[in-house]
């Protein structure tokens, strides 16, 4: 049985994932703006659709 070790600490990995998610959200808002569609997300436990 082999185990894999992380090459970097989990906190650094989490920070990298957070940056990637923010970058993806920015691109999604830009695409929605181009096509005139809404962005849907969860706010206070409800799904809300807003124009970017």
N, CA, C and O atoms as CSV, one atom per row, in Angstrom:
chain,resi,resn,atom,element,x,y,z
A,1,UNK,N,N,0.842,-1.166,0.000
A,1,UNK,CA,C,0.000,0.000,0.000
A,1,UNK,C,C,0.895,1.240,0.000
A,1,UNK,O,O,1.790,1.374,0.834
A,2,UNK,N,N,0.639,2.138,-0.945
A,2,UNK,CA,C,1.439,3.356,-1.013
A,2,UNK,C,C,0.602,4.549,-0.591
A,2,UNK,O,O,-0.616,4.580,-0.772
A,3,UNK,N,N,1.272,5.503,-0.040
A,3,UNK,CA,C,0.585,6.734,0.349
A,3,UNK,C,C,1.187,7.888,-0.440
A,3,UNK,O,O,2.372,7.885,-0.774
A,4,UNK,N,N,0.348,8.869,-0.729
A,4,UNK,CA,C,0.848,10.042,-1.440
A,4,UNK,C,C,0.926,11.195,-0.469
A,4,UNK,O,O,0.042,11.375,0.368
A,5,UNK,N,N,1.959,11.958,-0.578
A,5,UNK,CA,C,2.124,13.117,0.287
A,5,UNK,C,C,1.895,14.371,-0.541
A,5,UNK,O,O,2.229,14.426,-1.724
A,6,UNK,N,N,1.320,15.373,0.106
A,6,UNK,CA,C,1.122,16.648,-0.570
A,6,UNK,C,C,2.468,17.333,-0.743
A,6,UNK,O,O,3.305,17.312,0.160
A,7,UNK,N,N,2.670,17.931,-1.892
A,7,UNK,CA,C,3.925,18.623,-2.135
A,7,UNK,C,C,3.954,19.990,-1.461
A,7,UNK,O,O,5.024,20.537,-1.194
A,8,UNK,N,N,2.768,20.536,-1.187
A,8,UNK,CA,C,2.703,21.816,-0.493
A,8,UNK,C,C,1.630,21.744,0.589
A,8,UNK,O,O,0.732,20.904,0.523
A,9,UNK,N,N,1.725,22.622,1.581
A,9,UNK,CA,C,0.747,22.573,2.686
A,9,UNK,C,C,-0.676,22.819,2.203
A,9,UNK,O,O,-0.896,23.483,1.190
A,10,UNK,N,N,-1.644,22.269,2.948
A,10,UNK,CA,C,-3.049,22.413,2.553
A,10,UNK,C,C,-3.493,23.866,2.545
A,10,UNK,O,O,-4.327,24.235,1.719
A,11,UNK,N,N,-2.967,24.711,3.437
A,11,UNK,CA,C,-3.386,26.108,3.455
A,11,UNK,C,C,-3.007,26.798,2.146
A,11,UNK,O,O,-3.767,27.620,1.635
A,12,UNK,N,N,-1.854,26.472,1.611
A,12,UNK,CA,C,-1.437,27.041,0.331
A,12,UNK,C,C,-2.329,26.509,-0.793
A,12,UNK,O,O,-2.713,27.249,-1.699
A,13,UNK,N,N,-2.648,25.223,-0.721
A,13,UNK,CA,C,-3.539,24.628,-1.714
A,13,UNK,C,C,-4.906,25.305,-1.674
A,13,UNK,O,O,-5.470,25.630,-2.720
A,14,UNK,N,N,-5.444,25.521,-0.466
A,14,UNK,CA,C,-6.743,26.178,-0.311
A,14,UNK,C,C,-6.714,27.590,-0.881
A,14,UNK,O,O,-7.677,28.019,-1.516
A,15,UNK,N,N,-5.638,28.305,-0.665
A,15,UNK,CA,C,-5.511,29.665,-1.196
A,15,UNK,C,C,-5.504,29.636,-2.718
A,15,UNK,O,O,-6.117,30.486,-3.363
A,16,UNK,N,N,-4.817,28.669,-3.285
A,16,UNK,CA,C,-4.758,28.545,-4.742
A,16,UNK,C,C,-6.137,28.239,-5.311
A,16,UNK,O,O,-6.524,28.800,-6.336
A,17,UNK,N,N,-6.875,27.360,-4.656
A,17,UNK,CA,C,-8.229,27.016,-5.097
A,17,UNK,C,C,-9.130,28.246,-5.012
A,17,UNK,O,O,-9.927,28.494,-5.917
A,18,UNK,N,N,-9.010,29.011,-3.940
A,18,UNK,CA,C,-9.802,30.232,-3.784
A,18,UNK,C,C,-9.548,31.226,-4.903
A,18,UNK,O,O,-10.486,31.811,-5.446
A,19,UNK,N,N,-8.284,31.419,-5.249
A,19,UNK,CA,C,-7.952,32.337,-6.355
A,19,UNK,C,C,-8.532,31.836,-7.668
A,19,UNK,O,O,-9.043,32.626,-8.461
A,20,UNK,N,N,-8.459,30.530,-7.905
A,20,UNK,CA,C,-8.991,29.959,-9.142
A,20,UNK,C,C,-10.511,30.137,-9.216
A,20,UNK,O,O,-11.047,30.434,-10.284
A,21,UNK,N,N,-11.203,29.958,-8.094
A,21,UNK,CA,C,-12.658,30.130,-8.084
A,21,UNK,C,C,-13.048,31.583,-8.346
A,21,UNK,O,O,-14.008,31.844,-9.071
A,22,UNK,N,N,-12.310,32.531,-7.760
A,22,UNK,CA,C,-12.605,33.953,-8.013
A,22,UNK,C,C,-12.366,34.295,-9.479
A,22,UNK,O,O,-13.136,35.044,-10.081
A,23,UNK,N,N,-11.292,33.743,-10.056
A,23,UNK,CA,C,-10.989,33.995,-11.470
A,23,UNK,C,C,-12.085,33.407,-12.359
A,23,UNK,O,O,-12.494,34.041,-13.332
A,24,UNK,N,N,-12.560,32.215,-12.042
A,24,UNK,CA,C,-13.629,31.576,-12.817
A,24,UNK,C,C,-14.930,32.372,-12.716
A,24,UNK,O,O,-15.655,32.508,-13.701
A,25,UNK,N,N,-15.225,32.900,-11.520
A,25,UNK,CA,C,-16.440,33.702,-11.341
A,25,UNK,C,C,-16.368,34.973,-12.166
A,25,UNK,O,O,-17.371,35.404,-12.735
A,26,UNK,N,N,-15.195,35.572,-12.235
A,26,UNK,CA,C,-15.017,36.803,-13.032
A,26,UNK,C,C,-15.278,36.528,-14.511
A,26,UNK,O,O,-15.939,37.317,-15.187
A,27,UNK,N,N,-14.761,35.418,-15.006
A,27,UNK,CA,C,-14.974,35.044,-16.409
A,27,UNK,C,C,-16.451,34.737,-16.656
A,27,UNK,O,O,-16.989,35.089,-17.706
A,28,UNK,N,N,-17.111,34.079,-15.692
A,28,UNK,CA,C,-18.540,33.756,-15.837
A,28,UNK,C,C,-19.372,35.034,-15.899
A,28,UNK,O,O,-20.304,35.133,-16.697
A,29,UNK,N,N,-19.033,36.025,-15.045
A,29,UNK,CA,C,-19.766,37.300,-15.086
A,29,UNK,C,C,-19.557,38.010,-16.419
A,29,UNK,O,O,-20.494,38.597,-16.961
A,30,UNK,N,N,-18.345,37.963,-16.947
A,30,UNK,CA,C,-18.050,38.602,-18.230
A,30,UNK,C,C,-18.845,37.940,-19.351
A,30,UNK,O,O,-19.405,38.627,-20.205
A,31,UNK,N,N,-18.897,36.610,-19.352
A,31,UNK,CA,C,-19.633,35.875,-20.376
A,31,UNK,C,C,-21.131,36.161,-20.276
A,31,UNK,O,O,-21.796,36.348,-21.295
A,32,UNK,N,N,-21.660,36.195,-19.057
A,32,UNK,CA,C,-23.088,36.474,-18.853
A,32,UNK,C,C,-23.425,37.884,-19.321
A,32,UNK,O,O,-24.482,38.113,-19.908
A,33,UNK,N,N,-22.526,38.827,-19.061
A,33,UNK,CA,C,-22.737,40.215,-19.500
A,33,UNK,C,C,-22.784,40.290,-21.033
A,33,UNK,O,O,-23.606,41.015,-21.593
A,34,UNK,N,N,-21.914,39.551,-21.699
A,34,UNK,CA,C,-21.871,39.559,-23.167
A,34,UNK,C,C,-23.155,39.025,-23.764
A,34,UNK,O,O,-23.618,39.524,-24.789
A,35,UNK,N,N,-23.739,38.009,-23.133
A,35,UNK,CA,C,-24.926,37.354,-23.680
A,35,UNK,C,C,-26.229,37.834,-23.056
A,35,UNK,O,O,-27.307,37.395,-23.457
A,36,UNK,N,N,-26.139,38.731,-22.079
A,36,UNK,CA,C,-27.339,39.276,-21.457
A,36,UNK,C,C,-28.102,38.281,-20.596
A,36,UNK,O,O,-29.328,38.346,-20.504
A,37,UNK,N,N,-27.392,37.374,-19.973
A,37,UNK,CA,C,-28.048,36.387,-19.104
A,37,UNK,C,C,-27.758,36.697,-17.638
A,37,UNK,O,O,-26.914,37.538,-17.328
A,38,UNK,N,N,-28.461,36.014,-16.743
A,38,UNK,CA,C,-28.283,36.225,-15.319
A,38,UNK,C,C,-27.239,35.272,-14.753
A,38,UNK,O,O,-26.962,34.213,-15.316
A,39,UNK,N,N,-26.675,35.677,-13.634
A,39,UNK,CA,C,-25.775,34.823,-12.856
A,39,UNK,C,C,-26.570,34.332,-11.655
A,39,UNK,O,O,-27.168,35.136,-10.940
A,40,UNK,N,N,-26.585,33.031,-11.424
A,40,UNK,CA,C,-27.323,32.452,-10.308
A,40,UNK,C,C,-26.341,32.019,-9.228
A,40,UNK,O,O,-25.323,31.388,-9.513
A,41,UNK,N,N,-26.660,32.365,-7.982
A,41,UNK,CA,C,-25.838,31.979,-6.852
A,41,UNK,C,C,-26.704,31.873,-5.608
A,41,UNK,O,O,-27.861,32.292,-5.618
A,42,UNK,N,N,-26.149,31.316,-4.536
A,42,UNK,CA,C,-26.893,31.144,-3.303
A,42,UNK,C,C,-26.639,32.337,-2.386
A,42,UNK,O,O,-25.492,32.698,-2.119
A,43,UNK,N,N,-27.733,32.944,-1.904
A,43,UNK,CA,C,-27.634,34.088,-1.002
A,43,UNK,C,C,-28.642,33.878,0.122
A,43,UNK,O,O,-29.844,33.782,-0.123
A,44,UNK,N,N,-28.146,33.808,1.355
A,44,UNK,CA,C,-28.984,33.576,2.532
A,44,UNK,C,C,-29.841,32.318,2.400
A,44,UNK,O,O,-30.999,32.306,2.818
A,45,UNK,N,N,-29.273,31.260,1.819
A,45,UNK,CA,C,-29.989,30.001,1.703
A,45,UNK,C,C,-30.971,29.914,0.549
A,45,UNK,O,O,-31.662,28.907,0.400
A,46,UNK,N,N,-31.042,30.959,-0.271
A,46,UNK,CA,C,-31.938,30.956,-1.428
A,46,UNK,C,C,-31.122,31.155,-2.695
A,46,UNK,O,O,-30.068,31.791,-2.683
A,47,UNK,N,N,-31.635,30.595,-3.797
A,47,UNK,CA,C,-30.966,30.780,-5.080
A,47,UNK,C,C,-31.500,32.063,-5.697
A,47,UNK,O,O,-32.709,32.249,-5.834
A,48,UNK,N,N,-30.562,32.956,-6.071
A,48,UNK,CA,C,-30.926,34.256,-6.597
A,48,UNK,C,C,-30.287,34.420,-7.975
A,48,UNK,O,O,-29.155,33.988,-8.196
A,49,UNK,N,N,-31.009,35.038,-8.889
A,49,UNK,CA,C,-30.471,35.334,-10.217
A,49,UNK,C,C,-30.390,36.839,-10.393
A,49,UNK,O,O,-31.392,37.542,-10.270
A,50,UNK,N,N,-29.194,37.329,-10.682
A,50,UNK,CA,C,-28.991,38.754,-10.879
A,50,UNK,C,C,-28.238,39.008,-12.169
A,50,UNK,O,O,-27.438,38.183,-12.611
A,51,UNK,N,N,-28.502,40.144,-12.760
A,51,UNK,CA,C,-27.733,40.547,-13.928
A,51,UNK,C,C,-26.381,41.075,-13.457
A,51,UNK,O,O,-26.324,41.837,-12.492
A,52,UNK,N,N,-25.305,40.689,-14.111
A,52,UNK,CA,C,-23.982,41.148,-13.687
A,52,UNK,C,C,-23.731,42.617,-14.022
A,52,UNK,O,O,-22.658,43.143,-13.725
